[in-house]
Amino acid sequence: MPTVKVGTENGHDIHLYYEDHGDGQPVVMVHGYPLNGHSWEKQQWALLNAGYRVITYDRRGFGWSSQPTVGYDYDTFATDLKILLDTLDLRDVVLVGFSMGTGEVTRYLSRYGSERVSKAVLFGALPPFLLKTDDNPEGVDQSVFEGFKALIEQDRYVYFKKFLDDFVNVDKLRGSRVSDEVWHAWFHAAAQASPYATYACVDTWLTDFRDDVGAIDVPVLIMHGTEDRILPFASTAKRLPPLMKDARLVPVEGGPHNIGWTHEDEVNRELLSFLSR
């Protein structure tokens, strides 16, 4: 099982589990909360069939990676990503992030630059800044996130039920674009995540990326569902293009948060077109 060491806790190594398949230009995919690298399966098939090398990994605290109680901040997440890219000595990389993973992509490019990276893709974007403040009135009230944390402490499985229902707007898309079986697979993946990471990651969603996005110097594709209930389109993706040097925004009409599953044909078509340019 391939892993890379990214740190220690109390003398024990912290490892990230990763998978590396295919050849060609490398595409490194950073998953969303509360899932793991296997959640990219619909994009992975399309990329492999198109001749790309696809690397997925599990964020610390999730999937088959270590589950420490340290390092749940975007500086550390970006460093974890850097260690993976350096260890595999990847060049001309396309970084693809979904949801929480868009934070890793953004912070990595801001902090470490684009020496190894040629393009970036953000699905269901977390940047530029989700928290509502005096200078960020488009954000979401702090009380919403405190409510999330309170429910996670009380019963994280109830929280996952609500989260995953909103993840794909099951009241509208169940049976047509998402099956009960895949919903239960996601619930199982969420339940296997670290309870500590499940809680700690909520605060990371409030990271201010406004300075980071302006520092990105590679072309960026942004795709976001217009009916996203997790990261509202108006508070996130819609605001990004004016803040970035070279960004193209593709709204997915009627799309929920996880457009990579529910609208895979549209997402994969745009992704492959962007990569081929």
N, C-alpha and C positions, 0 to 999 in steps of 0.2 A: 504494500500500500504506500504510494509515494507521498512523502511529507517533507516539509521544510521547517527548520527551527527558526522561530521569530522572537524568542525571549525565554525568560524563566520566571517562575513563581515559587518562592520557598525552596529553591534549589532544584526544582523540577522543570524540565524543558517544556516550553509551549510550542506545539507544532501545528502547522496548517496542512490539512489534507488537500491534495490537488489531483486533477486528472489532466492528461496531456495527450491529445489524439490528432491524427492526421498530419499533413505537412503543408507547406506553402506559407503565406504570410500569417503570422500569429495573431489570433484574436483572444484577448484575455477578458473573461466575463466575470463580473462581480455581482453576486446575487442580492436579492432583497430580503428584508425581515418578514417573517421569522423562519425562512426556508434555508436552502443550502444550494450547492452548485448544481445538483441534479435538476433544479427547477428550470434550468435553461434548455431542457431537452428539445423543445420545438425549434429554437434557434440553432442549437448545436447540429441537428440533422441537416438543416438548410446550409449551414456554413461548411460542414464537412463535404456535403455533396457538391458544393461550389469550389472545392479545392483549397479551403483554408485549414490551417492548424488551429485547433480550439483548445484553450486551457481554461478550465473552471476550477474554482477552489471554494472551500468552506471558510467563511469568516470565523475568527476565534469565537468560541462560545456556541457555534452552530455546526450541524452536520457531524462529520467525523473528525473535525479539528478538536484541539484541546479546549477545555472549558474552564479557563482560569477566572479569577475574580479581579483581574487587573487588565488595563489596556483598552477600556471601552470609551475611546475618544478618537476623533478623526485624525489627529496627528499620528497616533499609534496605528490605526487602521491603514493609513497611507504608507507608513513605514513597513508594515507587514506586506503590502502589495509590492513595495520597492524590493524587499528581500526576495520575494518570489521572482520578480523580473530579473534581478541580478543573478540569482542562483541558476536560473535557466538560461541566462545570457540572451534574453530576447531582444530583437531589434525590429524596427519598422512595425511596432505593435499598434493594433487597434484596441483601445480600452473601451469596453462596453459595460455600463452599469445600469442596474435597475433599482429604483427606489433608494434604500439606504446605500446601495452600491454606487449611486451617482455621487454620493459624498466622497467616497474613496477616490473615484476618478478625478473629481474636481480638486480635492486637496492634494493628491499626488502631483497633478500637473502644475499646480501653483507652487508647491514646495520643492519638487524635484525636477521640474522642467520637462521638456519634450525630446531629450536626447534619444530615448528609446522608443518614443511614441510618435506615430504619424497622424492619427485621427482619434476622435473620441465620440462615443454615442451615449446619450442619456435617455433612458426609458423611465417614465414616471418620476420626473426629476424632483429631488429634494431641495437643491439650491433655487434661488439665492439665499433666502432667509425666511424660515417658516414662522418664527415667533412674532407676534404682534407687539410692537413697541412704538414709542412716540415717533421715531424716525422710520418706522416700518409698519404703517397702518394697514397694509394689505395682508399682514400676517394673521395667525390664528392665536386666540387667547391662551395665555398660560394655563388657565383653569382646565382646558381640554386635556392637556398632557398630564396635569396632576391627577385628573380623573382616571386616565389610563393607568398610571402607576398605582393608584389606590386599588383598582380592580385587579391588577396583576398580583399585588400583595395578597388580596383577599382570595382570589381564585383565578389563576392564570388561564385555566382551561375554558372558563366562561369568557374571559377576555379574548382568547383565540377564536372562539365561536363567532363573536361579534366582528372581530377584525377580519376574519376570512370571508364572512358574509359580505362585508363592504369591499373586500379585496377584488371581488369580481361581480359585485352588484347582483347577488344571487336572486333577489326578488324579480329582476328583469331578465337575467341571462341564463338562469338555471334550466338545463335541458336543451337549450339551443346552442350556447357557446361554452358551457361548463357543465360537467357531469357531477353527480353526487360522489362518484368514485374518486375523481381527482381531488375534489374538496376534502374528502377523508384522507387521502394521501398527504395533502398539505397539512392537515391537522396533525397527523402522525409526525410529520417532520418538525412541526412547531413544538409538539409535546416533548420531542427528544432533545430540543435545544436546552441549554443551560438556563435554569430559573433565574440565576443572577444576571446573565446576559440579557434575557428577555426584559428584565426591569431596567437595567443600566442603559440599554440602548435608547430608551425613550428620550432621555436627556440629550443624547447626541443629535437627535433630530432638530434640536434648537440651535445648532451650530450656525454661526453667521458666515456665509460663503461669499458675501458681496465683494470683498476684495479678491478672493480666489478666482472667481469667474472671469474677472477682467484681466487676469494674468495668463489665461490659457491662450496659447499661440498656435494651436492646430485647429483644423476644421472640425466642427462639432455638429452632429445630427441630434436633434431633440424630438422625441415622440412622446405624446402624452394624451391620455383619454380626457375628453371634454367633460365626462361625468365621473371623474376620479373622486371618490369619497375619502380616500386616505390622504392624498396630497392634492388639494384642490387646484385645478388648472390655473385659475386666475391668480392664486397666491404663489405659484411656482413657475412652471414652464413658460407661461405667457409673458412673464417679466424678463426672461433670460436674454433673448436676442439683442436688445439694445445695450446690454451690459457686457457683451462678448465681442471679440474681434471678428470671428467668422463662424456664425451659427445659423443653422436652418431649422426652423420649427415646423413640425408636421403634426397638427392636431388630429387625433383620431376621434371622429364624431361618434358620440354615444359610447365611447370606450370607457371601461372602468380603470382601476389602478393597474391590474395585471394584463395589459394589452398584449403582451407577448404570448399569452395563452389564448385569450378570447378572440383576438384579432390577428392571429399569427400570419395569415396570408399578406395582409397589408404591412405588418411590421417587417416580415422577412423580405418582402419586395423592396421596401425602402432601405432596409439595412444593406442588402446585397448591392443595390444600386449605388449607395453612398460609398461602400467599400471599393467598388470597381472603378470609381472616378480617379 
